[in-house]
Amino acid sequence: MSEACIIGWAHSPFGKLEDPDVESLIGRVAGAALADAGIEPTEIDAIFVGLFNNGFSTQDFPSSLVLQHLPELRYKPATRFENACATGTAAIHGARDYLAASRGRFALVVGAEKMTATPGPQVHDALLHASYRKEEGDIPNGFAGVFGRIAERYFQRYGDQSDALAAIAAKNHRNGVDNPYAQLRRDLGYEFCRTLSEKNPYVAQPLKRTDCSLVSDGAAAVVLTDEETARKMGKAVRFRAAVQVNDFLPISRRDITQFEGAREAWKRALDIAGLKREDLSFVESHDCFTIAELIEYEAMGLTPPGQGARAALEGWTRKDGKFPVNPSGGLKAKGHPIGATGVSMHALVSMQLTGQAGGMQLPKAEIGGVFNMGGAAVANYVSILEPLRT
């Protein structure tokens, strides 16, 4: 079967941007992605837009906003996707399914979010919409509080992991220095990340500020086509697997220290791809909080349960380690504009696989993985990507 391929991409900076709204952010990347792919707007058959929103923007119903910037797309089908923090990957997988059904030849995917104009308390409340409000809506400090509770339970079971969390934060901030799109391009160092201080206070114990991803504005876009068409294009990155696994929404229904849905998504994706975890060159993984990246090491099979700290403390996941994780700096340094995150991850992996990652480039980038999750390991998406062999 012909598999979908990514043939072009565009990426805005992430951070506190001057763009007034989501419409402006979409405009930053939509046309640029088409130009990168080397195709005209008239060749696009369908548009897939990822936007979480939930109070961040007064303008909802964003699917046709891309037409404001590319009027040639008028009358093309456009659909908005939302699946919490996995919104961007949901849109990409939707475009992949569209192409697999032979409904069109070229699909444009745009993910965007404008978050920094929203006051802090409203940000906390908006993000809690990605939790089970009946049971988790009163957790202090919003989604950081949810992951603080996850970290507490993990620490109770496996011991204090603060050293490992600091190592993850320091690694990702160090990597972010080389990412021109990253919101925080500063090597904070292990000692700063490990030490409780006025500049690094607790946000939701045991998580400190350096354990939490940033509130961000930003957008990213990719262009997809079928494999036959991709062979005629300037560059192409092929999906070897694309899997979605959903778990229970309430954390009370699960062993939240295990990320079982994530583990199942990785197992299915690797089985479909005919690969083992060690066949992957690197992974961009969803480090909304450092405890999430730690548990994701275990979910992807890098270590047994409870031993993820080894991967962090022994340097396995550094850029020069045996299994690099988040060479971009991840959500921790890059930022986390919700709707854009999954699209960004796919764009960054595509850059690595085509040798176009600049200062982020790894010496070995043959097969890359993406793990993007919505909620606390509720909507779990894994993509496995490789350069299209000609």
Stockholm file with secondary structure:
# STOCKHOLM 1.0

chainA/1-390         MSEACIIGWAHSPFGKLEDPDVESLIGRVAGAALADAGIEPTEIDAIFVGLFNNGFSTQDFPSSLVLQHLPELRYKPATRFENACATGTAAIHGARDYLAASRGRFALVVGAEKMTATPGPQVHDALLHASYRKEEGDIPNGFAGVFGRIAERYFQRYGDQSDALAAIAAKNHRNGVDNPYAQLRRDLGYEFCRTLSEKNPYVAQPLKRTDCSLVSDGAAAVVLTDEETARKMGKAVRFRAAVQVNDFLPISRRDITQFEGAREAWKRALDIAGLKREDLSFVESHDCFTIAELIEYEAMGLTPPGQGARAALEGWTRKDGKFPVNPSGGLKAKGHPIGATGVSMHALVSMQLTGQAGGMQLPKAEIGGVFNMGGAAVANYVSILEPLRT
#=GR chainA/1-390 SS CCCEEEEEEEECCCBSCSCCSHHHHHHHHHHHHHHHHTCCGGGCCEEEEECCCTTSCSCCCCTTGGGGTCGGGTTSCEEEECCGGGHHHHHHHHHHHHHHTTSCSEEEEEEEEECTTSCHHHHHHHHHTTSCHHHHTTCTTHHHHHHHHHHHHHHHHHCCCHHHHHHHHHHHHHHHTTCTTCSCCCCCCHHHHHSCCSSSCEEETTEEGGGBCCCCEEEEEEEEEEHHHHTTSSCCEEEEEEEEEECCSSGGGSCTTTCHHHHHHHHHHHHHHTCCGGGCSEEEECCSBHHHHHHHHHHTTSSCTTCHHHHHHTTTTSTTSSSCBCTTCHHHHHCCCHHHHHHHHHHHHHHHHTTCCGGGCCSCCSSEEEEEEETTTTEEEEEEEEECCC
#=GC SS_cons         CCCEEEEEEEECCCBSCSCCSHHHHHHHHHHHHHHHHTCCGGGCCEEEEECCCTTSCSCCCCTTGGGGTCGGGTTSCEEEECCGGGHHHHHHHHHHHHHHTTSCSEEEEEEEEECTTSCHHHHHHHHHTTSCHHHHTTCTTHHHHHHHHHHHHHHHHHCCCHHHHHHHHHHHHHHHTTCTTCSCCCCCCHHHHHSCCSSSCEEETTEEGGGBCCCCEEEEEEEEEEHHHHTTSSCCEEEEEEEEEECCSSGGGSCTTTCHHHHHHHHHHHHHHTCCGGGCSEEEECCSBHHHHHHHHHHTTSSCTTCHHHHHHTTTTSTTSSSCBCTTCHHHHHCCCHHHHHHHHHHHHHHHHTTCCGGGCCSCCSSEEEEEEETTTTEEEEEEEEECCC
//
